[in-house]
Amino acid sequence: VVSACIDVSDGLVADLGHLCRASGCGAHVEAARIPLSPQALEVLGEDWRPVLGGGDDYELCFTVPEERLEALAGSGVACAGIGRMVEGEGVAVVDGQGRALPMPKGWDHFP
């Protein structure tokens, strides 16, 4: 069902960016669709940088072709759709009002 996958250990934006470069496409992420606890939302407020750029999340970020979404839904795997793959390059993240959020760098192993 899954067409590409990466672990989120260097930050969502950084690791999704790696997936995009390897796949030759871009990504559009809706920050409000990223699953967070009510407590995390209360602490973060409008500052999404820790969510987008922080690492060691111990989660997987994967892509699924649209025609396979139904199979994924029936698989019993708990997951959340946070955006879509698009033509172009890089990762764009928008807030609940469609405003672009600043892109954090994420962890760089070779600064």
Sequence and secondary structure as in RCSB ss.txt:
>XXXX:A:sequence
VVSACIDVSDGLVADLGHLCRASGCGAHVEAARIPLSPQALEVLGEDWRPVLGGGDDYELCFTVPEERLEALAGS
GVACAGIGRMVEGEGVAVVDGQGRALPMPKGWDHFP
>XXXX:A:secstr
  SEEEEESS HHHHHHHHHHHHT EEEEEGGGS   HHHHHHHTT  HHHHH     EEEEE  GGGHHHHHTT
T      EEEESSSEEEEE TTS B        S  
